[in-house]
């Protein structure tokens, strides 16, 4: 992200920094001194390209509004409205839970629920049974009512958003 600014020649710039939100009544924290960005932020400043901040190893938690500030021997200035960064990623930490847990008795009902971390959120869940080529169901939950011994086997879900897809480990249902 970059920012350029002009100022009168009679003024001396004493400090420049990039920052995100800061607590009311306090001074903004320079990204290079913010623990959340430790080792991932570099600054570059020159008359042609302006003042550039580079953040490596982007994380979803880096999604924020970034502002540039410069301090002179006369006053302090903040670039508004700043630059909004939105970091997206595909599903990860995808897992399946089984309810109720414990022994599964023929004729009972079981619900499998898929959960996944993603930004933007998951927009499609698909359920599979190992060794079966076509999907069993779609949706975040998959309920099997009046379960039979033929329903025994390994099940997994696939979570998908616009950035990608990822599937969970399998869970084994023993009816």
Beta strands, then each sheet from edge to edge (+ up, - down):
strand 1: 2-3
strand 2: 13-19
strand 3: 41-46
strand 4: 50-55
strand 5: 64-72
strand 6: 76-78
strand 7: 83-85
strand 8: 89-99
strand 9: 110-119
strand 10: 124-129
strand 11: 137-138
strand 12: 141-144
strand 13: 153-161
strand 14: 164-167
strand 15: 171-173
sheet 1: 1+ 4- 3+
sheet 2: 2+ 5- 6+
sheet 3: 2+ 5- 7+
sheet 4: 8+ 9- 12+
sheet 5: 11+ 10- 13+ 14-
sheet 6: 11+ 10- 13+ 15-
end
